Amino acid sequence: MHISKKWGPVAMLGLAVVTGSALAKTTADQAARLGKDLTPVGAEKAASKDGLVPAWTPGTQHGKLSGEYAKDPAVEAEKPMFTITSANMDKYADYLSEGHKYLLKTFKDYKMNVYPSHRNVAWPDFIYKATAKNATSCTLEGTDDPDNCELGFPYPVPNNGAEVIWNHRLKWRGDNVVRNNDQMIVDANGHYQLAQLVEEVQFLYANKENPVPLKKGKGLFLYYLSKIMSPARSAGTMILVHESAGTGATGRSAWLYAPALKRIRRAPAVCCDNPYEGTDGQQFYDQVDMFNGVLERYSWKLLGKREMIVPYDNYKISRAKYDDLAHQNHLNQDLPRYEYHRVWVVEATLRPGQRHTYAKRVFYVDEDSWDIVMVDCYDAQGALFNFQEGMLTPQSNVLTVFTVPEIIYHFDSGRYFVTALQAQGRPNDYAAKFPQGYFTAQAVQQRATR
């Protein structure tokens, strides 16, 4: 990987690859920086020395919990400062992911419109308080067992790459949400197949009303249920997940309801590089939400922090019609918005004896939201194989952030996959409530066969 001259000083510390033993907690002196030179969740408050990344100016909570798409009229009214193309990409190479470089080199019409940067991401006060407590109490056993963590970001001053990924996985997203998740498989000519899902999620760890702490061996942190609405051939298929930290018997539990069989059964293959149902192999289970699988198959190395041009404040594209999004070879690049931001860079390398389609992944994680915004995915020969891009969009009604939509470029086939689309469905409903026992296999079976 090209190492940019814009790496921050953290990159020079020789940060460790995660091992199987517990790693040291953040020191009290490090934790004391939260809310001072660091934001309450661990980002640098100050602007970058070159001024490309501004200082943190947190936004405020506003908007309804249901019935509204995220928007920011002032940001949306801005014009691009400049556009990156194949002709001038060398000038910006230090700020680009390998995936973006590949797209710029390969498709002469591919471009990146770069806008003024904003650092308005904010979180509720109870997340700030819980994060401060976690900073000195929460540890990580191996790669998959957070211990003694509650409600907030577990590792605001990360010591290794796995901790950065857990910050992404455990971030506050509201107590509950019902969301439309429309998906497109787009061929090289720009023609697409559309699938529609409804997803219901109850967050247990990052839950304001009743947070469930994470202890080693007791790591249940959310319930997830998806139902495929279309196309007709897979409509009615449901996936139920009890998402837990840990691996094996203490890790993720999943069930699949098949309409043809009219019954729900355990689904041990809801993991890793097994294809998500209904995606025609275009999305692995561990690519949902950019990454959400077990970490044990990889060694995780924190390379440091870097200034980069990343998708950000993508209010417009999150509301775009699907016909306007689909384009030959790549997304319609008139729509995405890119900005300068600082990101954590994490390299995941497949461990000896383990198997996965991706032998290496490089994750780019926004410092303000701990959201994964880009992933370079490499095959066993070391070639760039896929590229994931998440259009980061703040959600001011609950003070959280989502990547809406997310794109997976398949460089071998020329197809690309777009997920987390909502504009032709309904906005996220954060006011949703689920009764006790709603996310059990028995309850799903009963509802499906009524």
Secondary structure, DSSP 8 states (H G I E B T S, - for coil): ----TTB-GGGGG--BB--SS------HHHHTTBTTTB-TTS-B-S--TTSSS---------S-SSS-----HHHHT---SEEE-TTTGGGGGGG--HHHHHHHHH-TT--EEE----------HHHHHHHHHHHHH-EEETTTEEESB-SS-S-SS-SBHHHHHHHHHT----SEEEEEEEEEEE-TTS-EEEEEEEEEEEESSS-SSS---BBTTB-EEEEEEEEEEESTTTTT-EEEEEEESSSGGGS-EEEEEETTTTEEEE-TT-STTSB-TTSTTSSBGGGTTS--S-STTEEEEEEEEEEEEEE---HHHHT--HHHH--SSS--TTS--EEEEEEEEEEEEE-TT---S-SEEEEEEETTT--EEEEEEE-TTS-EEEEEEEEEEEETTTTEEEEEEEEEEETTTS-EEEEEE-TTS---BTT----TTTTSHHHHHHHHT-
